[in-house]
Amino acid sequence: MSDLRYWLWLAQSGVSPRIARRCLRSVGSARELFLAQPADLRGVEGLRDADLRALKNKDISEAEAIEERCRKMGVGILCLQDADYPDRLRSIEDPPPVIYIKGKLPPVDDRLCIGVVGTRKASAYGKDTASRIAAELTEKGGVVVTGLAEGIDSAAAKGALEARGTVIAVLGTGVDVVYPAWNTQLQEAVERTGTLVSEYPPGSTATRYSFPRRNRIISGLSLGVTVVEAPARSGALITAAHAQEQGRDVFVVPGAVDDPGFQGSNALIRDGAQLIRSGADILEEYGFRYPDLLRKAARIGAESGEKPTKEAIDKDESVDYSSLSEQLESLTEPELKAVEVLAGGACYKDELIRQSGLSAQSAMAALTMLLLKGYVREENGRYRLLVRFQ
């Protein structure tokens, strides 16, 4: 039997990640834990009778079903023993025994990964600031780690994608489940150019506990966490607490002292978190660790003359056509080639690649940005232009 199934069994056992980690340290591996008897686990700190009962259940069928489902769906699985499992996440006290991956996970341990989080009920100022900071980070080679929740998280992901940056989205559902449902376009865009990560198997829906639990993974994958806007009771404060527990940096965007939406943010600053105003403030903290990466990214950006676009992603789809003439300068050459092909009518991805002469990677990158800008819509696998030349 594949060792992966033992890891899946452990992840689905109901034993908390923290206790699972302690049990693994005691016996050595998921396979040995599967074969262990209660007497073998004596002395494991915090182990409860409920945990022992869960570990006595040796039914592996659910693990086998998850493994098969992931294989059919093309969902990657990483367990704690795998070399590709990020060391940064593995180092926390309660890492998930298994993480599910959709997209391409960047080399987290070698990258400047910064969490960007905040309230779902964000102000326009908060969302604009999150988007700007995420763009500034990714323009210089950083990776934005966020949760894709409504408000600050989604704004940060959009800002990073519009700057052609990389996003790692940590979900409180399975990687095949979109929550909130209207975020389908954004989640698909992250999957195309970055990564969706979850400790929950495909098909898992949201629960009241799943989102608070995933916050430790956001901070665990990050060198530091940026809180953009957080009221007194906010999940972002949970993420900040995890970051502090894990030895990560905590950065905070300040707000007006009498603004309830920033009450939690301002309290973090009062308690010692670092006040920041921009992505540059964060980059300054890590320039000594990533000088070559940051200089290279800055040089490439200067040579190309590219600037992040500021077009809104969530355009009103009731307006199918708008003038493109004023936006042409914001499009890259691959995006223009894709637009030229789509101007002749809706087509499938393979048709667009053939007609445009673009590589598959360039074509998908161009389509992703055009989808985000609201210039293109995907319908049953075909891409249709929503704009026209005037």
matplotlib code that plots the C-alpha trace (Angstrom):
import matplotlib.pyplot as plt

x = [0.0, 1.3, 2.5, 0.4, -2.8, -1.5, -1.0, -4.5, -5.9, -4.2, -5.4, -9.0, -8.8, -10.1, -6.9, -5.8, -2.7, -0.8, -1.5, -0.8, 2.6, 3.4, 2.3, 4.5, 7.5, 6.8, 6.5, 8.3, 5.9, 2.3, 2.6, 4.0, 1.3, -1.3, 0.2, 0.7, -1.1, -2.4, 0.5, 2.9, 1.5, 1.8, 3.6, 2.4, 1.6, -2.1, -3.3, -6.9, -9.1, -11.0, -7.7, -6.9, -10.3, -9.8, -6.4, -7.8, -10.0, -7.9, -10.5, -8.4, -11.2, -11.9, -8.2, -8.2, -11.2, -9.6, -6.4, -8.3, -10.5, -7.4, -5.8, -8.8, -9.1, -5.4, -5.1, -1.6, -1.1, 1.9, 2.4, 4.9, 7.5, 7.7, 10.7, 8.4, 6.4, 7.5, 10.0, 8.6, 5.2, 6.7, 8.4, 5.3, 3.9, 0.7, 1.4, -1.3, -0.2, -1.4, -2.0, -3.9, -2.5, -4.2, -1.9, 1.9, 3.3, 6.3, 9.4, 8.1, 11.3, 13.2, 10.7, 9.7, 6.2, 4.1, 0.6, -1.9, -5.1, -8.0, -11.7, -14.4, -16.3, -13.6, -13.7, -12.8, -9.6, -8.7, -9.3, -7.4, -4.5, -4.4, -4.4, -1.6, 0.6, 0.1, 1.1, 4.2, 5.3, 4.9, 6.4, 9.7, 9.5, 7.5, 4.6, 1.3, -0.3, -3.9, -7.3, -9.5, -12.2, -14.4, -12.9, -9.2, -8.1, -9.7, -8.4, -4.9, -5.1, -6.5, -3.7, -1.0, -2.5, -3.0, 0.7, 1.4, 2.5, 2.2, -0.6, -0.8, -4.5, -5.1, -8.7, -11.1, -12.7, -11.5, -9.4, -12.3, -14.9, -15.4, -16.3, -17.9, -19.5, -19.2, -15.4, -15.1, -13.3, -10.7, -10.1, -9.6, -7.2, -5.1, -5.1, -3.8, -0.9, -0.3, -1.6, -4.7, -3.8, -6.0, -5.7, -9.2, -9.8, -11.6, -15.3, -15.0, -17.4, -17.0, -17.6, -17.5, -14.1, -12.4, -11.5, -10.0, -8.0, -6.6, -5.2, -2.2, -1.3, -1.3, 1.1, 3.0, 3.8, 4.8, 7.9, 5.6, 1.9, 0.4, -2.9, -4.5, -7.9, -9.2, -11.9, -11.8, -13.2, -11.6, -10.1, -7.1, -6.2, -6.2, -3.7, -1.6, -1.6, -0.5, 2.2, 3.5, 3.4, 5.3, 8.0, 6.8, 6.8, 3.6, 3.0, 0.0, -1.6, -2.9, -6.3, -8.1, -8.2, -12.0, -12.6, -14.2, -12.9, -9.3, -9.7, -8.0, -5.3, -4.4, -4.3, -1.7, 0.4, 0.0, 1.2, 4.3, 3.5, 5.3, 3.4, 3.7, 2.4, 3.4, 4.9, 8.2, 8.2, 7.9, 10.5, 13.0, 12.8, 13.8, 16.1, 19.2, 17.8, 16.7, 19.0, 19.5, 15.9, 14.6, 17.2, 16.6, 12.8, 13.2, 15.6, 13.3, 10.4, 12.4, 13.7, 10.3, 8.6, 5.6, 3.4, 0.7, -2.8, -5.4, -8.5, -11.2, -11.6, -15.2, -16.8, -20.5, -21.2, -24.5, -22.3, -20.9, -19.2, -17.0, -14.5, -11.0, -9.2, -8.1, -7.0, -4.7, -1.6, -2.2, -2.2, 1.0, 1.9, 0.5, -2.7, -3.0, -2.5, -5.1, -7.6, -6.9, -7.8, -10.9, -12.1, -12.8, -15.1, -15.2, -12.8, -11.3, -7.8, -6.1, -7.5, -6.3, -2.8, -2.6, -3.9, -2.0, 1.4, 1.8, 3.1, 0.6, 2.0, 1.9, -1.6, -2.9, -1.2, -2.7, -6.2, -5.9, -5.2, -7.9, -10.4, -9.4, -9.7, -13.2, -12.3, -13.0, -15.5, -15.1, -18.3, -18.2, -14.5, -14.6, -13.3, -15.4, -14.3, -16.5, -15.0, -14.9, -12.6, -13.9]
y = [0.0, 3.5, 5.5, 8.4, 6.6, 6.5, 10.2, 10.7, 8.4, 10.5, 13.8, 12.5, 10.9, 13.9, 14.2, 17.8, 18.8, 19.7, 16.3, 14.5, 16.2, 15.1, 11.5, 11.5, 12.7, 9.9, 7.0, 8.3, 8.2, 8.0, 4.3, 3.5, 5.6, 3.6, 0.4, 1.7, 0.5, 2.8, 1.7, 3.0, 6.5, 6.9, 10.1, 12.1, 15.4, 16.5, 13.1, 12.6, 9.5, 10.9, 11.0, 7.4, 6.3, 8.1, 6.5, 3.0, 3.3, 1.6, 1.9, 3.2, 3.3, 7.0, 7.7, 5.5, 7.3, 10.7, 9.6, 8.3, 11.4, 13.6, 11.5, 11.9, 15.7, 16.4, 17.7, 17.3, 16.0, 16.8, 15.2, 16.2, 13.6, 14.9, 16.9, 19.4, 20.1, 23.7, 23.6, 27.0, 25.4, 22.2, 24.2, 25.4, 23.4, 22.4, 21.9, 20.1, 16.4, 16.8, 19.7, 19.6, 21.6, 22.9, 24.9, 25.2, 25.8, 28.1, 27.2, 28.8, 28.4, 30.4, 33.1, 36.3, 35.2, 37.8, 37.2, 39.9, 39.7, 41.8, 42.1, 40.9, 44.1, 46.3, 50.0, 51.2, 52.6, 49.2, 47.4, 49.9, 49.8, 46.0, 45.9, 48.5, 46.8, 43.4, 44.8, 46.5, 43.3, 41.1, 43.6, 43.1, 39.3, 38.7, 36.2, 37.2, 34.6, 35.3, 33.6, 34.8, 35.8, 38.7, 42.1, 42.6, 39.1, 39.2, 42.8, 41.7, 38.7, 41.0, 43.5, 40.9, 39.3, 42.7, 43.2, 39.8, 38.5, 35.1, 34.4, 31.5, 31.2, 29.2, 28.0, 27.0, 24.6, 21.9, 23.4, 22.5, 24.5, 28.2, 30.3, 32.8, 31.5, 34.7, 34.5, 31.8, 34.0, 35.1, 31.6, 30.3, 33.1, 32.3, 28.6, 29.4, 31.6, 30.6, 28.0, 27.0, 25.3, 23.6, 21.1, 19.9, 17.2, 18.0, 18.4, 19.9, 22.8, 25.7, 25.3, 27.7, 26.3, 25.8, 29.5, 30.2, 27.0, 27.9, 31.2, 29.4, 28.1, 31.6, 32.8, 29.5, 29.9, 33.5, 35.3, 38.1, 38.9, 42.3, 43.3, 45.9, 46.6, 44.7, 45.7, 44.5, 41.1, 39.9, 36.7, 38.8, 39.2, 35.4, 35.2, 37.9, 35.9, 32.8, 34.8, 36.0, 32.5, 31.2, 33.9, 35.7, 39.4, 41.4, 44.5, 46.7, 49.5, 52.1, 53.7, 56.6, 56.3, 56.6, 54.2, 50.9, 49.1, 49.7, 49.2, 45.8, 47.1, 50.1, 47.8, 45.6, 48.7, 49.8, 46.3, 46.4, 45.4, 47.4, 50.2, 50.2, 52.4, 50.6, 47.4, 49.2, 49.4, 45.6, 45.0, 47.1, 44.6, 41.7, 43.3, 41.9, 38.4, 38.6, 41.3, 39.5, 38.5, 42.0, 43.8, 41.4, 42.0, 45.7, 45.7, 43.5, 45.8, 48.9, 47.4, 46.3, 49.5, 47.6, 49.0, 47.3, 47.9, 49.5, 48.2, 46.9, 43.1, 42.8, 44.7, 44.7, 41.9, 43.5, 45.9, 43.5, 46.1, 49.1, 51.2, 49.6, 52.5, 54.1, 50.9, 49.6, 51.0, 49.0, 45.7, 43.6, 42.3, 38.7, 40.3, 42.3, 39.2, 37.3, 40.2, 40.3, 36.6, 36.9, 39.9, 37.4, 35.5, 33.2, 30.3, 27.6, 27.9, 25.6, 27.7, 30.9, 29.4, 28.3, 31.6, 33.9, 32.1, 32.4, 29.6, 27.8, 29.5, 33.0, 32.5, 31.4, 34.2, 36.7, 35.1, 35.2, 39.0, 39.7, 37.7, 39.7, 43.0, 42.1, 42.2, 38.4, 35.9, 32.1, 30.2, 26.4, 26.3, 29.1, 32.6, 35.5, 39.1, 41.6, 44.7, 46.2, 48.7, 52.2]
z = [0.0, -0.9, 2.2, 0.8, 1.9, 5.5, 5.4, 4.0, 6.7, 9.3, 7.8, 7.8, 11.2, 13.1, 15.2, 15.2, 13.2, 16.4, 18.1, 14.8, 14.6, 18.2, 17.4, 14.3, 16.3, 18.8, 16.3, 13.2, 10.2, 9.2, 8.4, 11.8, 13.4, 11.5, 12.9, 16.4, 19.4, 22.2, 24.4, 21.8, 22.1, 25.9, 26.8, 23.7, 25.2, 25.0, 23.5, 24.5, 24.7, 21.6, 19.7, 20.7, 19.5, 16.2, 15.7, 16.5, 13.4, 10.7, 7.9, 4.9, 2.3, 2.6, 2.1, -1.0, -2.4, -1.9, -3.6, -6.6, -6.8, -6.7, -9.5, -11.7, -11.1, -11.5, -7.9, -6.4, -2.9, -0.7, 2.7, 5.5, 4.4, 0.8, -0.3, -2.1, 1.1, 2.0, 4.9, 5.9, 6.6, 7.9, 10.6, 12.4, 15.4, 13.6, 9.9, 8.0, 7.5, 3.9, 1.5, -1.8, -4.7, -7.8, -10.1, -9.7, -6.3, -6.5, -4.5, -1.3, 0.7, -1.9, -2.5, -0.7, 0.3, 2.1, 3.5, 2.8, 4.8, 6.2, 6.7, 4.4, 4.9, 3.6, 2.7, -0.7, 0.9, 2.3, -0.9, -3.0, -0.5, -0.5, -4.3, -4.5, -1.9, -3.5, -6.9, -5.5, -3.8, -6.9, -9.3, -7.4, -7.4, -4.2, -3.9, -2.3, 0.0, 0.8, 1.3, -1.6, 0.9, 0.0, 0.7, 1.4, 0.4, -3.1, -3.6, -2.8, -5.2, -8.0, -7.5, -7.7, -10.8, -12.5, -11.9, -13.5, -10.2, -8.4, -5.9, -3.5, -2.4, 0.8, 0.8, 3.6, 1.2, -1.2, -4.1, -6.5, -4.5, -5.1, -2.0, -2.3, -5.4, -7.3, -7.0, -9.7, -12.2, -9.7, -8.3, -11.9, -12.6, -9.5, -10.5, -14.0, -12.9, -9.3, -6.8, -4.9, -1.6, 1.0, 3.8, 2.9, 0.2, -3.0, -2.5, 1.0, 1.6, 4.0, 7.7, 10.6, 11.6, 8.2, 7.6, 11.0, 10.7, 7.3, 8.6, 10.2, 6.7, 5.2, 7.9, 7.8, 4.1, 4.6, 5.9, 7.1, 7.2, 6.3, 7.9, 5.7, 7.4, 10.5, 13.0, 16.6, 15.7, 12.5, 11.1, 10.0, 13.7, 14.0, 11.1, 12.8, 16.1, 14.2, 12.5, 15.9, 17.3, 14.3, 14.5, 11.4, 11.0, 11.2, 9.2, 9.5, 7.4, 9.9, 9.8, 11.4, 15.1, 15.2, 12.3, 13.6, 10.5, 11.7, 15.4, 15.3, 12.9, 15.1, 18.2, 16.5, 15.9, 19.5, 20.6, 18.5, 14.9, 12.2, 10.6, 6.8, 4.0, 0.9, -0.5, -0.6, 3.2, 3.4, 0.7, 2.6, 5.5, 3.2, 0.7, 2.4, 2.1, -1.6, -3.2, -6.4, -6.9, -6.2, -8.3, -11.2, -11.0, -10.9, -13.8, -16.0, -15.2, -16.1, -19.4, -20.5, -19.5, -18.2, -15.6, -13.7, -15.1, -12.9, -14.7, -12.5, -12.6, -11.5, -14.5, -14.9, -17.3, -18.4, -20.5, -23.1, -25.3, -24.6, -26.5, -26.5, -28.2, -24.9, -23.3, -26.1, -24.5, -21.4, -23.3, -23.8, -27.2, -26.5, -25.2, -28.4, -30.5, -28.6, -29.0, -32.8, -33.0, -30.9, -32.9, -35.6, -33.4, -30.3, -30.4, -28.3, -26.6, -29.2, -32.1, -30.5, -30.0, -33.6, -35.1, -32.9, -33.1, -29.3, -27.2, -25.0, -21.9, -23.4, -24.7, -21.4, -19.6, -22.1, -21.7, -18.0, -18.0, -20.5, -18.4, -15.3, -17.1, -18.3, -22.0, -22.5, -21.3, -21.3, -22.3, -22.4, -23.2, -25.8, -25.4, -26.6, -26.9, -24.9, -26.4, -29.9, -31.7, -32.5]

ax = plt.figure().add_subplot(projection="3d")
ax.plot(x, y, z, "-o")
ax.set_aspect("equal")
plt.show()
